[in-house]
Amino acid sequence: MSDTESTLHEVILALQETSLIEMAECALCKLVARSVSRSIHTLAAEFVNDTQTRIKLRESRGFCSGHSRLILDHLDPVAVSILYLDLTEVTHDLWSGIRKPVNTPRLFGKAAKAASCPPCVTANEASLRFCGALAAALSQADVWNAVESNRWICVSHSELIQKLARPPESQRLRLLEMKNLKNLQAELEEIIRKNDYRFRGEVWGKEKDAWIRAINKLKRPSE
């Protein structure tokens, strides 16, 4: 099995699993989170003292707020101290003027951003890998069936799949997602209606948790 086939197989399994769970997280978000978790675990196990890894981390000036929380789950105090000693030195040198700031003005007055948080880079690469494998295979009946039976693909990953897919499959997915969003919109409207004092005696249906599903459906990437 090739790497692409293995990736697609992983995506299909995730789609099939989440399609059976109420209020499931986006299958692609789960796969990306797993990739990030593995990368941080690998960092902790093998690369704390790797020169190139530490250079990249210094260039990024650390981890984003979301991924910083994962560091506590994977790195021991010594590993954290090694990496964050680098980061405190970089910040100290920038503030003291010893080190040239990362965002110094560039050509045409534009400023260069600091390098992305390493786990964010991993997350973006994983999103491209998983969404790309799925987009390339949307014309296959079994792949499309897995997508069609799953309501939990988030807007962010749906947009990326549409961008990467061929026009016919992209349009087909767009129409499916518009239908899913319309159904979600109706459920949110029902929540609002049933919270009106005139209708508070009505029995709640499947719309009762739509507000949670809406948060998962419409979340955007960290960067």
C-alpha positions as CSV (number, residue, x, y, z in Angstrom):
1,M,0.0,0.0,0.0
2,S,1.4,3.4,-1.0
3,D,1.6,6.3,1.3
4,T,-1.3,8.0,-0.5
5,E,-3.4,4.9,-0.3
6,S,-2.5,4.5,3.4
7,T,-3.5,8.1,4.1
8,L,-6.8,7.8,2.3
9,H,-7.5,4.5,4.2
10,E,-6.9,6.4,7.5
11,V,-9.2,9.2,6.4
12,I,-12.0,6.8,5.4
13,L,-11.8,4.9,8.7
14,A,-12.0,8.2,10.6
15,L,-15.0,9.3,8.6
16,Q,-16.8,6.0,9.2
17,E,-16.1,6.1,12.9
18,T,-17.3,9.7,13.4
19,S,-20.4,9.2,11.3
20,L,-21.7,6.9,14.1
21,I,-21.1,9.3,16.9
22,E,-23.4,12.1,17.9
23,M,-21.7,15.5,18.2
24,A,-18.5,14.0,16.9
25,E,-15.5,16.2,16.1
26,C,-14.5,16.6,12.5
27,A,-12.7,13.4,11.4
28,L,-10.0,15.4,9.7
29,C,-9.5,17.6,12.8
30,K,-9.0,14.4,14.9
31,L,-6.4,13.1,12.4
32,V,-4.6,16.4,12.4
33,A,-4.6,16.5,16.2
34,R,-3.2,13.0,16.3
35,S,-0.4,14.0,14.0
36,V,0.4,17.0,16.1
37,S,0.4,14.9,19.3
38,R,2.7,12.4,17.7
39,S,5.1,15.1,16.5
40,I,5.3,16.6,20.1
41,H,5.9,13.1,21.5
42,T,8.7,12.5,18.9
43,L,10.2,15.9,19.9
44,A,10.2,14.9,23.5
45,A,11.6,11.4,22.8
46,E,14.3,12.2,20.2
47,F,14.8,15.8,19.3
48,V,15.1,18.0,22.4
49,N,18.9,18.2,21.9
50,D,18.7,18.2,18.1
51,T,20.4,21.4,16.8
52,Q,18.2,22.0,13.8
53,T,15.0,21.4,15.8
54,R,16.1,24.0,18.3
55,I,17.0,26.5,15.6
56,K,13.5,26.2,14.1
57,L,12.0,26.6,17.5
58,R,14.0,29.7,18.2
59,E,13.0,31.1,14.8
60,S,9.3,30.6,15.8
61,R,10.0,32.2,19.3
62,G,8.0,29.3,20.8
63,F,4.7,27.5,20.7
64,C,1.3,29.1,20.1
65,S,-1.1,29.3,23.1
66,G,-3.1,26.2,22.0
67,H,-0.1,24.0,21.5
68,S,1.8,25.2,24.5
69,R,-0.8,23.3,26.6
70,L,0.3,20.0,24.9
71,I,3.9,20.5,25.9
72,L,2.9,19.8,29.5
73,D,1.4,16.5,28.4
74,H,4.5,15.2,26.6
75,L,7.7,16.9,27.9
76,D,9.3,16.4,31.2
77,P,10.7,19.3,33.3
78,V,14.3,18.8,31.9
79,A,13.2,18.8,28.3
80,V,11.0,21.9,28.8
81,S,13.8,23.7,30.6
82,I,16.2,23.0,27.7
83,L,13.9,24.2,25.0
84,Y,12.6,27.2,27.0
85,L,16.0,28.3,28.0
86,D,16.6,28.9,24.3
87,L,13.3,30.8,24.0
88,T,13.9,33.0,27.0
89,E,17.4,33.8,25.7
90,V,16.0,34.8,22.3
91,T,13.4,37.0,23.8
92,H,15.8,38.6,26.1
93,D,18.3,39.3,23.3
94,L,15.5,40.8,21.1
95,W,14.4,43.1,23.9
96,S,17.9,44.2,24.7
97,G,18.8,44.9,21.1
98,I,21.5,42.2,20.9
99,R,19.6,40.2,18.4
100,K,18.0,41.5,15.2
101,P,14.2,41.3,15.5
102,V,12.5,38.7,13.5
103,N,10.0,41.1,12.1
104,T,12.5,43.7,10.8
105,P,11.2,45.7,7.8
106,R,11.7,44.1,4.4
107,L,11.4,45.2,0.8
108,F,8.5,47.6,0.1
109,G,8.1,48.2,3.8
110,K,6.6,44.8,4.6
111,A,7.5,43.0,7.8
112,A,8.4,39.4,7.9
113,K,6.5,37.3,10.5
114,A,8.2,35.1,13.0
115,A,8.3,31.5,11.8
116,S,5.1,29.5,12.7
117,C,4.8,27.5,15.8
118,P,6.3,24.0,14.9
119,P,3.2,22.1,15.8
120,C,1.1,24.6,13.7
121,V,3.4,23.7,10.8
122,T,2.8,20.0,11.5
123,A,-1.0,20.7,11.6
124,N,-1.0,22.5,8.3
125,E,1.0,19.8,6.6
126,A,-1.2,17.1,8.0
127,S,-4.3,19.0,6.9
128,L,-2.9,19.2,3.3
129,R,-2.0,15.6,3.4
130,F,-5.3,14.2,4.6
131,C,-7.5,16.7,2.7
132,G,-5.5,16.2,-0.5
133,A,-5.8,12.4,-0.3
134,L,-9.6,12.7,0.2
135,A,-10.0,15.4,-2.5
136,A,-8.2,13.2,-5.1
137,A,-10.4,10.2,-4.4
138,L,-13.9,11.9,-4.2
139,S,-14.9,10.5,-7.6
140,Q,-14.7,7.0,-6.1
141,A,-18.1,5.7,-5.0
142,D,-17.0,4.3,-1.6
143,V,-15.1,7.5,-0.8
144,W,-18.0,9.7,-1.6
145,N,-20.4,7.5,0.4
146,A,-18.1,7.9,3.4
147,V,-18.1,11.7,3.0
148,E,-21.9,11.9,2.3
149,S,-22.8,9.9,5.4
150,N,-20.7,12.1,7.6
151,R,-22.1,15.5,8.7
152,W,-19.1,16.4,10.9
153,I,-16.5,17.7,8.5
154,C,-15.7,21.2,9.7
155,V,-16.0,24.2,7.4
156,S,-12.3,24.8,7.4
157,H,-11.4,21.3,6.1
158,S,-14.4,21.3,3.8
159,E,-13.1,24.5,2.1
160,L,-9.6,23.0,1.8
161,I,-11.0,19.8,0.2
162,Q,-13.0,21.8,-2.2
163,K,-10.0,23.8,-3.2
164,L,-7.9,20.7,-3.8
165,A,-10.5,18.6,-5.6
166,R,-11.3,18.6,-9.3
167,P,-14.1,21.0,-10.3
168,P,-16.9,18.4,-10.5
169,E,-16.2,16.8,-7.1
170,S,-15.6,20.2,-5.6
171,Q,-19.0,21.4,-6.7
172,R,-20.6,18.2,-5.5
173,L,-19.1,18.6,-2.1
174,R,-20.0,22.3,-1.9
175,L,-23.6,21.5,-2.5
176,L,-23.6,18.7,0.1
177,E,-22.1,21.0,2.7
178,M,-24.5,23.8,1.8
179,K,-27.3,21.3,2.6
180,N,-25.7,20.3,5.9
181,L,-25.3,23.9,6.9
182,K,-28.9,24.6,6.0
183,N,-30.1,21.8,8.2
184,L,-27.9,23.1,11.0
185,Q,-29.2,26.6,10.5
186,A,-32.8,25.3,10.9
187,E,-31.9,23.5,14.1
188,L,-30.3,26.6,15.6
189,E,-33.4,28.6,14.7
190,E,-35.5,25.9,16.5
191,I,-33.4,26.4,19.6
192,I,-34.0,30.1,19.5
193,R,-37.7,29.6,18.9
194,K,-38.2,27.1,21.7
195,N,-36.5,29.4,24.2
196,D,-39.3,31.9,23.5
197,Y,-41.6,31.8,26.5
198,R,-44.5,31.0,24.2
199,F,-43.0,27.7,23.1
200,R,-41.0,26.6,26.1
201,G,-43.4,23.7,26.8
202,E,-42.6,22.0,23.5
203,V,-40.6,18.8,23.6
204,W,-36.9,19.1,22.5
205,G,-35.8,17.1,19.5
206,K,-32.4,16.5,17.9
207,E,-31.9,20.3,17.7
208,K,-31.1,20.4,21.4
209,D,-27.4,20.0,20.9
210,A,-27.1,21.8,17.6
211,W,-25.4,24.7,19.3
212,I,-22.5,22.4,20.2
213,R,-22.4,20.9,16.7
214,A,-22.3,24.5,15.3
215,I,-19.2,25.3,17.3
216,N,-17.4,22.2,16.0
217,K,-18.6,22.7,12.4
218,L,-17.6,26.3,12.0
219,K,-14.3,26.5,13.8
220,R,-11.4,28.0,12.0
221,P,-7.7,27.1,12.0
222,S,-5.5,28.6,14.7
223,E,-3.3,30.3,12.1
